[in-house]
């Protein structure tokens, strides 16, 4: 089956793994952003573009993890 999406997350990856990957990617973004804080010229522009791509991937992981959460209903809303 072909998809129009450029990126996707494998449907059999568990929430824990998704969150672990998101956490690692966010740590990488933090390091790159800190590196760029004081200089962004020439080839550094490519690094900034890489940050944008990483953020897109992390957003996919986080969205997928949120979709998998089964948030329990508060007691007053539960059917008895």
C-alpha positions in Angstrom: 0.0 0.0 0.0 1.4 3.4 -1.0 0.9 6.5 1.1 1.2 10.1 0.2 3.0 10.8 3.5 6.7 11.3 3.5 7.1 10.0 7.1 5.1 7.5 9.1 5.5 5.5 12.3 5.3 1.7 12.1 2.0 0.6 13.6 3.5 -2.1 15.8 5.9 0.1 17.7 4.8 0.5 21.4 4.1 3.7 23.2 7.2 3.3 25.5 9.4 3.0 22.5 7.8 6.0 20.8 8.3 8.1 23.9 11.9 7.0 24.4 12.7 7.9 20.8 10.9 11.3 21.1 12.9 12.0 24.3 16.2 11.2 22.6 15.3 13.3 19.5 14.3 16.2 21.7 17.7 16.0 23.5 19.4 16.2 20.1 17.3 19.2 19.1 18.2 20.9 22.3 22.0 20.4 21.7 21.7 21.6 18.1 19.6 24.6 19.0 22.1 25.6 21.7 25.0 25.3 19.2 23.1 27.6 16.8 22.2 30.2 19.4 25.1 32.4 18.7 26.0 31.7 15.1 23.9 30.9 12.0 25.7 31.8 8.8 26.7 29.8 5.7 26.7 26.1 6.3 25.0 26.6 9.7 21.9 27.2 7.7 21.9 23.5 6.9 22.0 22.7 10.6 19.0 24.8 11.1 17.2 23.0 8.4 18.1 19.7 10.0 16.5 20.9 13.2 13.3 21.5 11.3 13.4 18.0 9.9 14.0 16.5 13.4 11.2 18.5 14.8 8.8 17.1 12.2 9.8 13.5 13.0 9.5 14.1 16.8 6.0 15.5 16.3 5.0 12.3 14.5 6.3 10.2 17.4 4.6 12.4 20.1 1.3 12.5 18.2 1.3 8.7 17.8 2.1 8.2 21.5 -0.7 10.5 22.5 -3.1 8.6 20.3 -2.2 5.4 22.1 -2.9 6.7 25.6 -6.0 5.3 27.3 -6.8 8.1 29.7 -9.1 6.8 32.5 -12.3 8.8 33.0 -12.7 10.7 36.3 -14.9 8.8 38.8 -17.9 11.2 38.3 -18.1 10.4 34.6 -17.8 6.6 34.8 -20.9 4.6 33.9 -22.1 2.4 36.9 
